[in-house]
Amino acid sequence: SISLGPFTICDTGLSVAPKFEIGVEVAGCGARVGVGDVRDGISLFASASASFQVFGKGSNWKNMLQNLRTNAHHLPDISSSMKSLIDDAIHTTDKVVGPSGQETAEVVRLLNEEAPESAGITKSDLLKDHSSSSAMEVMMKASSGIGISAKVCPGWKDADGFHNLGGGASLDMGVELSFDLVVGYRPRPPGGGPRMVRLLLGLCNFFFQITFPIGCRNVVAAASAFLWSFFAPKSARADVGEGDSLPAGARQEDRIRKGLDAWKKLPEKLQTAEDKDKEWDDTIGFLRRIYGLNEDMKYLTRGFRGDKKTNAEALIEKFRKQVKASDKPVKAKDFDKVMEFHKEITGYLEEFQTYLLDATE
């Protein structure tokens, strides 16, 4: 196939999609640069690759990934070293979004809080066994170039009817992770059929697309998500990002204040939690929300002038970089190292509040 601007010419004819990319692909090998189909969000990528695709299916996560692994191992001319890389990629995928995945809770949150309609699901709904042996489907693509790069998906509906939620994890969290994750949700079609979830996961040179149905809307879960928006301020972690009913300016200040309060409580939570492993895992998601405060800070600096504006912008950049860097010790559960970052990040948030105080005097 040959891509030129919004047109793609392949052996079956000419297709048109709202995208812009220039490249060529022949027999699975290609070179491509540009901005992908905007119906799928905003995807920035540049790749030169020799790739293959393999598929798997199953009634649950374990069966689906095992079927994928078996099919991959039976690909023609596949080397033992490539089999090992494939096994590692599948294992990592399970660790990211599988039954005990570190991002599974975030997938549930996106589906309940950011979908056009709350999916009304719990973690158990997402990971349950299905009656059909082919209910869950996965496609894996391997590439010698870039598998998937930063992708922003602000809820737009793509060509397949999926509303893509959030952004690639490395972009949304602002921390250097080894994967990118985009969550897609398709409501029940007017003509009938199940609601569907689609996960797009990029792991260096491997790209996974996992699609599966979810059952009827869990009214209790949906109601809980709705009520959570009102009562979340009682929770230290939930404070970050709340206050959306306030006018612009006040809303950003409120989120920063609550974010700082929640951040100050982190050391005690890590030390006193009954399930320390879960608390550390939750802290990874907490960093995402703390990192998001840099956008609120940037918004407020619009009203600053002169040296005050310059100094505030420099402070925001330091804050952003330190939150980003703190991801590694959090994942390593290195309390002492995390506390070093905690002290510095606390200082940046407190210093920024002095700029706000000056603005009101």
VOBA-1610 file (N, C-alpha, C; in pm, whole numbers, padded with zeros to 5 digits, always signed):
BEGIN
Ser+00084-00119+00000Ser+00000+00000+00000Ser+00087+00124+00000Ile+00033+00233-00051Ile+00105+00361-00053Ile+00016+00464+00014Ser+00071+00541+00107Ser-00004+00647+00174Ser+00045+00782+00126Leu-00048+00870+00095Leu-00012+01005+00055Leu-00122+01098+00104Gly-00090+01179+00204Gly-00191+01267+00261Gly-00307+01188+00315Pro-00432+01229+00286Pro-00548+01159+00341Pro-00586+01034+00262Phe-00509+00997+00159Phe-00544+00884+00074Phe-00452+00766+00099Thr-00506+00647+00097Thr-00427+00525+00104Thr-00462+00440-00018Ile-00361+00408-00098Ile-00381+00328-00217Ile-00330+00187-00189Cys-00416+00088-00198Cys-00375-00050-00173Cys-00421-00138-00289Asp-00398-00267-00278Asp-00429-00354-00391Asp-00579-00376-00409Thr-00658-00323-00315Thr-00804-00336-00329Thr-00869-00205-00371Gly-00788-00103-00395Gly-00845+00023-00439Gly-00798+00140-00356Leu-00874+00247-00359Leu-00838+00372-00291Leu-00930+00394-00173Ser-00872+00424-00058Ser-00953+00455+00060Ser-00919+00595+00107Val-01017+00660+00168Val-00998+00796+00217Val-01035+00801+00364Ala-00950+00858+00445Ala-00977+00873+00588Ala-00919+01007+00633Pro-00976+01067+00739Pro-00925+01196+00787Pro-00792+01180+00857Lys-00685+01167+00779Lys-00552+01147+00835Lys-00451+01214+00745Phe-00328+01224+00792Phe-00221+01271+00706Phe-00095+01194+00737Glu-00049+01119+00641Glu+00075+01046+00658Glu+00134+01019+00521Ile+00262+01007+00516Ile+00330+00978+00391Ile+00414+00855+00412Gly+00400+00756+00325Gly+00480+00636+00344Gly+00445+00530+00244Val+00511+00418+00257Val+00485+00306+00168Val+00503+00177+00246Glu+00422+00077+00217Glu+00434-00052+00284Glu+00416-00162+00180Val+00511-00251+00173Val+00507-00361+00078Val+00543-00490+00152Ala+00457-00589+00143Ala+00485-00720+00204Ala+00524-00710+00350Gly+00453-00626+00424Gly+00477-00617+00569Gly+00592-00528+00608Cys+00662-00469+00513Cys+00774-00381+00546Cys+00738-00240+00504Gly+00761-00143+00589Gly+00720-00009+00551Gly+00797+00100+00620Ala+00777+00221+00571Ala+00832+00341+00634Ala+00721+00445+00631Arg+00695+00507+00743Arg+00577+00592+00751Arg+00602+00705+00851Val+00549+00822+00822Val+00563+00934+00914Val+00440+01021+00902Gly+00394+01079+01013Gly+00282+01171+01003Gly+00188+01162+01121Val+00064+01204+01100Val-00040+01203+01202Val-00146+01104+01159Gly-00180+01010+01245Gly-00272+00902+01210Gly-00415+00949+01196Asp-00502+00855+01167Asp-00645+00878+01151Asp-00698+00955+01271Val-00745+01077+01249Val-00785+01160+01362Val-00909+01107+01431Arg-00982+01016+01368Arg-01096+00955+01437Arg-01048+00867+01551Asp-00923+00826+01547Asp-00866+00742+01652Asp-00794+00826+01757Gly-00812+00956+01754Gly-00739+01044+01846Gly-00626+01110+01771Ile-00530+01161+01840Ile-00415+01225+01779Ile-00296+01135+01805Ser-00248+01070+01702Ser-00139+00974+01719Ser-00016+01026+01647Leu+00091+01044+01720Leu+00216+01089+01661Leu+00309+00969+01649Phe+00354+00943+01531Phe+00439+00826+01515Phe+00534+00846+01399Ala+00643+00774+01401Ala+00737+00769+01290Ala+00802+00632+01296Ser+00786+00552+01194Ser+00836+00416+01204Ser+00897+00367+01073Ala+00989+00278+01086Ala+01045+00205+00972Ala+01051+00061+01020Ser+00973-00026+00960Ser+00956-00156+01026Ser+00941-00272+00930Ala+00975-00388+00980Ala+00941-00516+00917Ala+00858-00588+01021Ser+00732-00619+00991Ser+00640-00661+01097Ser+00566-00789+01062Phe+00507-00848+01166Phe+00415-00960+01147Phe+00302-00944+01247Gln+00190-01006+01216Gln+00074-01003+01303Gln+00035-01145+01339Val-00015-01161+01461Val-00064-01291+01504Val-00184-01267+01595Phe-00279-01360+01595Phe-00405-01341+01666Phe-00427-01451+01770Gly-00507-01420+01869Gly-00543-01517+01971Gly-00684-01489+02020Lys-00747-01590+02080Lys-00881-01572+02135Lys-00901-01667+02251Gly-01002-01639+02333Gly-01029-01723+02448Gly-01149-01673+02525Ser-01188-01749+02626Ser-01303-01712+02708Ser-01262-01623+02825Asn-01131-01615+02852Asn-01081-01530+02959Asn-00939-01486+02925Trp-00882-01403+03011Trp-00749-01349+02983Trp-00645-01459+02967Lys-00646-01554+03059Lys-00545-01659+03057Lys-00551-01740+02928Asn-00672-01783+02890Asn-00688-01864+02769Asn-00653-01785+02644Met-00694-01658+02642Met-00666-01575+02525Met-00516-01556+02503Leu-00444-01522+02610Leu-00300-01499+02597Leu-00225-01628+02569Gln-00273-01739+02625Gln-00209-01868+02597Gln-00228-01906+02450Asn-00348-01881+02396Asn-00374-01908+02256Asn-00288-01820+02166Leu-00271-01695+02205Leu-00184-01604+02130Leu-00040-01655+02130Arg+00008-01696+02246Arg+00145-01746+02258Arg+00166-01871+02170Thr+00069-01961+02174Thr+00079-02084+02093Thr+00083-02051+01944Asn-00007-01962+01901Asn-00011-01924+01760Asn+00116-01853+01716Ala+00171-01770+01805Ala+00295-01698+01772Ala+00411-01795+01756His+00417-01895+01842His+00526-01992+01836His+00520-02079+01710His+00401-02085+01647His+00386-02166+01527His+00399-02084+01399Leu+00438-01958+01412Leu+00462-01878+01292Leu+00580-01938+01214Pro+00575-01932+01082Pro+00686-01989+01003Pro+00814-01908+01020Asp+00926-01977+01025Asp+01059-01915+01030Asp+01081-01826+01151Ile+01012-01853+01260Ile+01032-01771+01380Ile+01148-01829+01462Ser+01238-01744+01505Ser+01357-01789+01577Ser+01327-01808+01725Ser+01414-01879+01793Ser+01396-01901+01936Ser+01409-01770+02013Ser+01496-01681+01966Ser+01512-01551+02034Ser+01386-01467+02019Met+01321-01473+01901Met+01197-01399+01882Met+01086-01459+01967Lys+01082-01592+01980Lys+00983-01655+02067Lys+00998-01604+02211Ser+01122-01589+02255Ser+01148-01540+02390Ser+01099-01397+02406Leu+01123-01313+02304Leu+01077-01174+02309Leu+00925-01168+02312Ile+00861-01253+02232Ile+00715-01257+02229Ile+00660-01298+02365Asp+00720-01400+02425Asp+00675-01445+02558Asp+00688-01333+02660Asp+00798-01259+02655Asp+00818-01148+02748Asp+00713-01040+02728Ala+00683-01009+02601Ala+00584-00905+02571Ala+00445-00947+02619Ile+00408-01072+02598Ile+00278-01122+02644Ile+00271-01120+02796His+00378-01160+02861His+00383-01159+03008His+00367-01017+03061Thr+00434-00921+02996Thr+00424-00781+03040Thr+00284-00727+03018Thr+00222-00765+02907Thr+00084-00723+02881Thr-00009-00768+02993Asp+00009-00892+03037Asp-00072-00945+03148Asp-00047-00865+03276Lys+00077-00823+03298Lys+00111-00746+03418Lys+00056-00604+03413Val+00033-00552+03291Val-00017-00415+03278Val-00169-00410+03286Val-00239-00494+03209Val-00385-00484+03202Val-00457-00615+03232Gly-00386-00719+03273Gly-00449-00847+03305Gly-00515-00848+03441Pro-00553-00965+03492Pro-00623-00976+03620Pro-00553-00907+03737Ser-00422-00908+03740Ser-00350-00840+03848Ser-00268-00724+03793Gly-00310-00669+03679Gly-00235-00563+03612Gly-00231-00433+03689Gln-00120-00363+03677Gln-00103-00238+03750Gln-00190-00126+03695Glu-00242-00140+03571Glu-00326-00037+03513Glu-00473-00079+03503Thr-00507-00197+03554Thr-00645-00245+03542Thr-00743-00153+03613Ala-00705-00105+03730Ala-00793-00012+03804Ala-00813+00117+03726Glu-00709+00162+03656Glu-00721+00284+03575Glu-00812+00260+03456Val-00810+00142+03398Val-00901+00108+03289Val-01045+00117+03337Val-01073+00062+03455Val-01207+00067+03512Val-01248+00212+03537Arg-01156+00292+03590Arg-01187+00433+03618Arg-01223+00508+03489Leu-01145+00489+03385Leu-01172+00557+03258Leu-01308+00517+03203Leu-01342+00389+03210Leu-01469+00342+03158Leu-01587+00396+03238Asn-01569+00413+03368Asn-01678+00460+03453Asn-01689+00612+03459Glu-01577+00682+03443Glu-01577+00827+03466Glu-01561+00910+03339Glu-01500+00856+03234Glu-01470+00938+03117Glu-01539+00893+02990Ala-01606+00779+02993Ala-01682+00735+02876Ala-01803+00826+02858Pro-01857+00837+02735Pro-01975+00921+02711Pro-02091+00887+02804Glu-02104+00758+02837Glu-02195+00714+02941Glu-02114+00625+03035Ser-02139+00633+03164Ser-02063+00549+03256Ser-02086+00402+03222Ala-01976+00329+03206Ala-01989+00187+03174Ala-02051+00110+03289Gly-02039+00163+03411Gly-02098+00096+03526Gly-02041-00041+03550Ile-01908-00051+03552Ile-01845-00182+03571Ile-01754-00182+03692Thr-01722-00299+03738Thr-01624-00318+03843Thr-01506-00395+03783Lys-01401-00410+03859Lys-01284-00484+03810Lys-01322-00628+03777Ser-01409-00688+03858Ser-01449-00827+03832Ser-01527-00840+03702Asp-01605-00736+03666Asp-01677-00737+03538Asp-01578-00738+03422Leu-01470-00664+03439Leu-01370-00651+03333Leu-01293-00781+03310Leu-01276-00859+03416Leu-01188-00976+03410Leu-01261-01110+03416Lys-01393-01108+03403Lys-01470-01231+03420Lys-01451-01328+03304Asp-01488-01455+03328Asp-01490-01556+03223Asp-01614-01534+03136His-01602-01560+03007His-01714-01546+02914His-01761-01685+02871Ser-01887-01693+02833Ser-01942-01823+02794Ser-01885-01871+02661Ser-01853-01778+02574Ser-01798-01814+02443Ser-01646-01830+02450Ser-01594-01932+02384Ser-01450-01957+02385Ser-01373-01858+02299Ser-01445-01775+02224Ser-01379-01676+02138Ser-01425-01534+02170Ala-01480-01514+02291Ala-01534-01383+02326Ala-01425-01276+02332Met-01308-01314+02382Met-01197-01220+02393Met-01100-01243+02277Glu-01063-01134+02211Glu-00974-01144+02095Glu-00855-01052+02114Val-00740-01097+02069Val-00619-01016+02078Val-00544-01024+01946Met-00491-00910+01904Met-00404-00905+01788Met-00271-00849+01835Met-00162-00916+01799Met-00029-00867+01834Met+00048-00840+01706Lys+00111-00724+01701Lys+00194-00689+01587Lys+00335-00662+01637Ala+00432-00721+01573Ala+00572-00698+01608Ala+00636-00613+01500Ser+00721-00520+01541Ser+00782-00428+01447Ser+00927-00405+01485Ser+01012-00392+01385Ser+01152-00361+01413Ser+01172-00212+01433Gly+01066-00135+01406Gly+01073+00009+01429Gly+01000+00043+01556Ile+00918+00148+01552Ile+00844+00191+01670Ile+00707+00125+01667Gly+00673+00054+01773Gly+00545-00015+01776Gly+00428+00080+01787Ile+00421+00154+01894Ile+00317+00254+01912Ile+00379+00368+01989Ser+00347+00490+01953Ser+00406+00604+02021Ser+00297+00683+02091Ala+00333+00796+02149Ala+00240+00875+02230Ala+00111+00900+02154Lys+00000+00878+02221Lys-00130+00890+02157Lys-00226+00961+02252Val-00291+01066+02204Val-00386+01139+02286Val-00525+01109+02235Cys-00614+01065+02322Cys-00749+01029+02279Cys-00852+01097+02367Pro-00898+01215+02328Pro-00991+01291+02411Pro-01136+01250+02393Gly-01166+01121+02385Gly-01304+01076+02380Gly-01366+01072+02242Trp-01290+01100+02137Trp-01346+01097+02003Trp-01387+00956+01965Lys-01493+00946+01884Lys-01537+00815+01836Lys-01461+00780+01709Asp-01403+00661+01705Asp-01323+00623+01589Asp-01409+00554+01484Ala-01344+00508+01378Ala-01417+00449+01266Ala-01493+00323+01304Asp-01452+00257+01411Asp-01519+00134+01456Asp-01622+00159+01565Gly-01649+00286+01595Gly-01749+00319+01695Gly-01700+00322+01838Phe-01568+00311+01859Phe-01512+00315+01994Phe-01477+00458+02033His-01514+00495+02155His-01472+00622+02211His-01341+00597+02285Asn-01233+00654+02236Asn-01102+00632+02296Asn-01081+00729+02411Leu-01042+00676+02524Leu-01040+00751+02649Leu-00898+00770+02700Gly-00874+00886+02759Gly-00744+00913+02818Gly-00640+00931+02711Gly-00516+00899+02744Gly-00408+00911+02647Gly-00311+00798+02665Gly-00214+00790+02576Gly-00108+00692+02596Gly-00051+00712+02734Ala-00031+00607+02809Ala+00007+00618+02949Ala+00130+00703+02970Ser+00230+00691+02883Ser+00353+00767+02902Ser+00328+00915+02883Leu+00225+00949+02803Leu+00193+01089+02781Leu+00101+01142+02891Asp-00002+01063+02922Asp-00100+01105+03022Asp-00038+01118+03160Met+00046+01024+03198Met+00106+01026+03331Met+00224+01120+03338Gly+00283+01148+03221Gly+00400+01234+03221Gly+00521+01168+03281Val+00523+01039+03288Val+00638+00969+03343Val+00687+00869+03240Glu+00812+00838+03246Glu+00873+00753+03146Glu+00843+00606+03175Leu+00736+00558+03117Leu+00698+00419+03134Leu+00742+00341+03011Ser+00736+00211+03021Ser+00779+00127+02910Ser+00661+00086+02822Phe+00546+00150+02841Phe+00430+00114+02760Phe+00342+00235+02736Asp+00258+00225+02634Asp+00154+00324+02607Asp+00021+00250+02609Leu-00082+00311+02668Leu-00211+00245+02682Leu-00324+00340+02645Val-00414+00293+02559Val-00534+00367+02523Val-00654+00275+02544Val-00759+00326+02608Val-00878+00247+02639Val-00992+00292+02548Gly-01057+00198+02482Gly-01171+00230+02397Gly-01299+00168+02450Tyr-01411+00241+02437Tyr-01540+00191+02484Tyr-01644+00213+02375Arg-01718+00109+02340Arg-01826+00120+02242Arg-01957+00084+02307Pro-02050+00179+02318Pro-02181+00150+02379Pro-02257+00047+02297Arg-02365+00000+02353Arg-02448-00099+02283Arg-02500-00038+02152Pro-02477-00104+02037Pro-02522-00050+01909Pro-02675-00042+01903Pro-02731+00054+01827Pro-02877+00066+01815Pro-02942-00062+01764Gly-02873-00135+01676Gly-02930-00257+01620Gly-02914-00379+01708Gly-02857-00360+01827Gly-02836-00472+01917Gly-02691-00518+01920Gly-02659-00598+02017Gly-02522-00646+02033Gly-02464-00597+02164Pro-02355-00656+02208Pro-02299-00620+02339Pro-02218-00491+02336Arg-02201-00434+02451Arg-02105-00325+02466Arg-01965-00385+02457Met-01870-00307+02408Met-01737-00361+02386Met-01630-00270+02448Val-01522-00334+02491Val-01403-00263+02540Val-01287-00302+02449Arg-01205-00204+02415Arg-01086-00231+02335Arg-00966-00164+02402Leu-00862-00241+02424Leu-00739-00190+02484Leu-00629-00191+02379Leu-00563-00077+02361Leu-00448-00066+02272Leu-00326-00048+02359Leu-00233-00139+02347Leu-00116-00138+02434Leu+00011-00148+02350Gly+00100-00052+02368Gly+00228-00053+02298Gly+00340-00085+02394Leu+00420-00184+02361Leu+00533-00226+02443Leu+00657-00228+02356Cys+00724-00115+02348Cys+00845-00105+02266Cys+00815-00149+02123Asn+00859-00267+02083Asn+00842-00312+01946Asn+00718-00399+01925Phe+00633-00407+02026Phe+00512-00489+02014Phe+00388-00403+02039Phe+00286-00429+01960Phe+00159-00360+01974Phe+00049-00464+01993Phe-00035-00444+02096Phe-00145-00537+02125Phe-00278-00463+02112Gln-00374-00528+02049Gln-00512-00480+02047Gln-00599-00590+02105Ile-00661-00562+02220Ile-00743-00660+02291Ile-00887-00611+02292Thr-00979-00694+02246Thr-01120-00655+02236Thr-01207-00761+02302Phe-01304-00716+02381Phe-01394-00811+02447Phe-01524-00741+02487Pro-01632-00819+02502Pro-01761-00761+02541Pro-01771-00744+02692Ile-01856-00653+02733Ile-01891-00642+02875Ile-02042-00651+02884Gly-02091-00703+02995Gly-02232-00732+03011Gly-02317-00609+03033Cys-02437-00633+03083Cys-02530-00525+03110Cys-02470-00428+03210Arg-02512-00304+03199Arg-02460-00199+03284Arg-02490-00230+03429Asn-02385-00229+03511Asn-02398-00253+03654Asn-02447-00124+03719Val-02577-00120+03755Val-02636+00003+03807Val-02568+00047+03936Val-02533-00049+04020Val-02467-00015+04146Val-02333+00051+04121Ala-02255-00007+04028Ala-02124+00050+03997Ala-02138+00187+03935Ala-02238+00204+03846Ala-02258+00334+03783Ala-02299+00438+03886Ala-02388+00399+03978Ala-02430+00491+04083Ala-02314+00527+04174Ser-02231+00428+04203Ser-02114+00454+04288Ser-02021+00554+04224Ala-02000+00539+04092Ala-01913+00633+04021Ala-01972+00773+04025Phe-02108+00782+04014Phe-02174+00912+04018Phe-02162+00977+04155Leu-02189+00898+04260Leu-02181+00951+04395Leu-02039+00985+04434Trp-01942+00909+04378Trp-01802+00933+04411Trp-01760+01075+04377Ser-01820+01130+04269Ser-01783+01265+04228Ser-01823+01368+04333Phe-01922+01334+04418Phe-01964+01426+04524Phe-01889+01403+04654Phe-01863+01278+04687Phe-01805+01246+04817Phe-01656+01221+04813Ala-01594+01221+04694Ala-01450+01195+04683Ala-01365+01289+04765Pro-01400+01418+04787Pro-01313+01504+04867Pro-01282+01451+05006Lys-01361+01355+05056Lys-01330+01297+05186Lys-01206+01209+05180Ser-01170+01168+05059Ser-01051+01084+05041Ser-00934+01170+04999Ala-00819+01146+05060Ala-00701+01227+05028Ala-00666+01216+04881Arg-00667+01097+04825Arg-00628+01080+04686Arg-00731+01139+04592Ala-00858+01129+04628Ala-00962+01175+04538Ala-00964+01326+04528Asp-00904+01396+04623Asp-00903+01541+04619Asp-00836+01594+04493Val-00739+01523+04441Val-00667+01571+04325Val-00758+01566+04204Gly-00783+01682+04142Gly-00867+01685+04024Gly-01012+01718+04054Glu-01050+01733+04181Glu-01186+01770+04215Glu-01203+01922+04204Gly-01324+01969+04229Gly-01351+02112+04226Gly-01393+02162+04090Asp-01439+02072+04000Asp-01471+02112+03865Asp-01596+02199+03854Ser-01674+02212+03961Ser-01793+02295+03956Ser-01761+02442+03978Leu-01639+02472+04017Leu-01598+02610+04041Leu-01566+02679+03909Pro-01568+02813+03906Pro-01531+02885+03784Pro-01383+02871+03755Ala-01346+02895+03630Ala-01205+02887+03589Ala-01122+02980+03677Gly-01005+02938+03711Gly-00918+03013+03801Gly-00933+02959+03941Ala-01053+02973+03996Ala-01081+02918+04129Ala-01073+02765+04125Arg-01117+02709+04013Arg-01114+02563+03999Arg-00970+02511+04002Gln-00880+02579+03929Gln-00740+02537+03926Gln-00674+02554+04062Glu-00703+02665+04128Glu-00646+02688+04262Glu-00693+02581+04360Asp-00821+02545+04351Asp-00878+02445+04441Asp-00812+02309+04420Arg-00790+02273+04294Arg-00726+02144+04266Arg-00583+02140+04317Ile-00511+02251+04302Ile-00373+02255+04350Ile-00369+02245+04502Arg-00459+02316+04569Arg-00463+02311+04716Arg-00494+02171+04765Lys-00596+02109+04706Lys-00633+01973+04748Lys-00524+01872+04710Gly-00462+01897+04596Gly-00353+01809+04555Gly-00237+01813+04653Leu-00203+01932+04700Leu-00095+01947+04797Leu-00131+01878+04928Asp-00255+01895+04972Asp-00300+01830+05096Asp-00288+01678+05084Ala-00332+01624+04970Ala-00325+01479+04949Ala-00180+01433+04940Trp-00097+01512+04876Trp+00045+01477+04860Trp+00115+01472+04996Lys+00082+01563+05085Lys+00146+01567+05217Lys+00110+01443+05300Lys-00004+01381+05270Lys-00048+01264+05346Lys+00014+01134+05294Leu+00083+01142+05180Leu+00137+01021+05119Leu+00233+00944+05208Pro+00331+01007+05275Pro+00425+00930+05357Pro+00356+00843+05463Glu+00259+00902+05531Glu+00188+00826+05635Glu+00111+00709+05574Lys+00048+00732+05458Lys-00030+00625+05395Lys+00061+00509+05354Leu+00179+00540+05303Leu+00272+00434+05263Leu+00323+00355+05382Gln+00337+00422+05496Gln+00392+00356+05614Gln+00289+00279+05695Thr+00164+00324+05692Thr+00063+00265+05780Thr-00039+00177+05708Ala-00033+00169+05577Ala-00132+00090+05502Ala-00127-00057+05542Glu-00243-00120+05554Glu-00248-00263+05586Glu-00193-00346+05469Asp-00232-00307+05348Asp-00181-00376+05229Asp-00081-00282+05162Lys+00043-00292+05200Lys+00145-00199+05151Lys+00169-00213+05001Asp+00164-00335+04949Asp+00185-00354+04806Asp+00078-00281+04725Lys-00047-00291+04769Lys-00156-00223+04700Lys-00139-00072+04710Glu-00095-00025+04826Glu-00076+00119+04844Glu+00031+00172+04749Trp+00139+00096+04734Trp+00244+00137+04640Trp+00190+00137+04497Asp+00110+00035+04462Asp+00052+00030+04328Asp-00042+00148+04305Asp-00121+00182+04407Asp-00212+00296+04395Asp-00136+00427+04379Thr-00018+00433+04438Thr+00062+00555+04431Thr+00108+00584+04288Ile+00124+00480+04207Ile+00160+00501+04067Ile+00051+00583+03998Gly-00076+00547+04022Gly-00187+00623+03966Gly-00198+00761+04028Phe-00164+00771+04157Phe-00169+00899+04226Phe-00072+00998+04162Leu+00044+00950+04119Leu+00141+01037+04052Leu+00082+01098+03926Arg-00003+01021+03858Arg-00067+01071+03736Arg-00149+01195+03767Arg-00222+01189+03877Arg-00306+01303+03913Arg-00223+01421+03961Ile-00119+01392+04037Ile-00031+01499+04083Ile+00037+01566+03964Tyr+00083+01485+03869Tyr+00147+01542+03750Tyr+00052+01634+03675Gly-00076+01600+03673Gly-00174+01681+03603Gly-00189+01821+03659Leu-00143+01842+03783Leu-00151+01976+03842Leu-00065+02076+03767Asn+00034+02029+03691Asn+00118+02124+03618Asn+00036+02201+03515Glu-00070+02138+03462Glu-00157+02209+03367Glu-00237+02318+03438Asp-00281+02290+03560Asp-00351+02392+03638Asp-00258+02508+03670Met-00135+02476+03704Met-00036+02580+03734Met-00008+02666+03611Lys+00004+02601+03496Lys+00029+02676+03372Lys-00088+02770+03341Tyr-00209+02721+03366Tyr-00327+02804+03340Tyr-00323+02931+03424Leu-00288+02915+03550Leu-00288+03030+03641Leu-00177+03129+03610Thr-00068+03082+03553Thr+00043+03174+03522Thr+00010+03267+03406Arg-00100+03241+03337Arg-00139+03331+03228Arg-00161+03474+03278Gly-00202+03484+03403Gly-00227+03617+03459Gly-00105+03682+03520Phe+00009+03613+03521Phe+00131+03669+03577Phe+00202+03756+03473Arg+00289+03844+03521Arg+00363+03933+03432Arg+00510+03936+03471Gly+00595+03968+03374Gly+00735+03994+03401Gly+00810+03878+03464Asp+00896+03913+03562Asp+00979+03812+03628Asp+00895+03708+03701Lys+00782+03751+03753Lys+00696+03658+03826Lys+00651+03544+03733Lys+00613+03580+03612Lys+00570+03480+03515Lys+00686+03388+03477Thr+00802+03447+03452Thr+00921+03369+03414Thr+00960+03271+03525Asn+00962+03321+03648Asn+01000+03236+03762Asn+00898+03124+03786Ala+00771+03158+03770Ala+00666+03057+03791Ala+00675+02947+03685Glu+00701+02985+03562Glu+00713+02886+03455Glu+00833+02794+03478Ala+00943+02850+03529Ala+01061+02769+03559Ala+01031+02671+03673Leu+00955+02718+03772Leu+00918+02632+03884Leu+00830+02516+03837Ile+00736+02546+03748Ile+00646+02442+03696Ile+00725+02334+03622Glu+00826+02377+03548Glu+00907+02280+03474Glu+00985+02191+03570Lys+01037+02248+03677Lys+01107+02167+03778Lys+01011+02068+03844Phe+00891+02117+03876Phe+00788+02031+03936Phe+00756+01914+03844Arg+00734+01944+03718Arg+00698+01841+03621Arg+00806+01734+03610Lys+00931+01777+03602Lys+01042+01683+03586Lys+01060+01596+03710Gln+01040+01653+03828Gln+01060+01575+03950Gln+00949+01473+03971Val+00826+01510+03938Val+00717+01411+03947Val+00742+01298+03848Lys+00787+01335+03731Lys+00820+01236+03629Lys+00930+01141+03677Ala+01034+01198+03738Ala+01147+01116+03784Ala+01110+01029+03904Ser+01011+01071+03981Ser+00974+00996+04102Ser+00905+00864+04071Asp+00864+00846+03946Asp+00795+00722+03909Asp+00882+00598+03933Lys+01010+00607+03902Lys+01098+00490+03915Lys+01111+00443+04059Pro+01143+00530+04156Pro+01151+00481+04294Pro+01016+00435+04349Val+00906+00494+04301Val+00774+00446+04345Val+00753+00303+04298Lys+00786+00276+04173Lys+00771+00140+04122Lys+00864+00043+04194Ala+00980+00093+04236Ala+01076+00009+04308Ala+01040-00002+04457Lys+00938+00073+04500Lys+00894+00076+04640Lys+01009+00116+04733Asp+01087+00212+04686Asp+01202+00265+04760Asp+01155+00385+04842Phe+01112+00360+04965Phe+01051+00464+05046Phe+01145+00582+05068Asp+01270+00557+05104Asp+01363+00666+05133Asp+01384+00755+05010Lys+01398+00694+04894Lys+01419+00772+04772Lys+01294+00850+04736Val+01178+00788+04754Val+01052+00857+04727Val+01038+00978+04817Met+01081+00966+04942Met+01071+01077+05035Met+01161+01194+04995Glu+01272+01165+04930Glu+01357+01273+04879Glu+01282+01353+04773Phe+01218+01282+04682Phe+01137+01349+04580Phe+01017+01419+04644His+00957+01353+04743His+00839+01408+04809His+00868+01545+04869Lys+00981+01558+04935Lys+01018+01685+04997Lys+01033+01795+04892Glu+01101+01762+04782Glu+01124+01862+04678Glu+00994+01901+04608Ile+00911+01803+04576Ile+00784+01831+04508Ile+00691+01912+04598Thr+00690+01879+04727Thr+00610+01957+04823Thr+00655+02102+04821Gly+00785+02124+04818Gly+00839+02260+04815Gly+00793+02337+04693Tyr+00789+02272+04578Tyr+00746+02339+04455Tyr+00598+02378+04464Leu+00515+02288+04516Leu+00372+02319+04528Leu+00349+02433+04627Glu+00421+02430+04738Glu+00406+02536+04837Glu+00456+02670+04782Glu+00566+02667+04709Glu+00619+02791+04652Glu+00523+02849+04550Phe+00459+02761+04471Phe+00365+02812+04372Phe+00246+02879+04440Gln+00207+02827+04555Gln+00096+02889+04627Gln+00130+03030+04674Thr+00258+03058+04698Thr+00296+03194+04736Thr+00275+03290+04619Tyr+00293+03241+04496Tyr+00265+03325+04379Tyr+00117+03360+04373Leu+00032+03263+04409Leu-00112+03288+04409Leu-00150+03385+04519Leu-00083+03375+04634Leu-00109+03467+04744Leu-00072+03608+04705Asp+00043+03622+04638Asp+00085+03754+04591Asp-00015+03814+04495Ala-00077+03727+04415Ala-00170+03776+04313Ala-00297+03831+04374Thr-00332+03785+04496Thr-00456+03830+04559Thr-00435+03949+04652Glu-00310+03982+04678Glu-00282+04092+04770Glu-00284+04227+04699
//
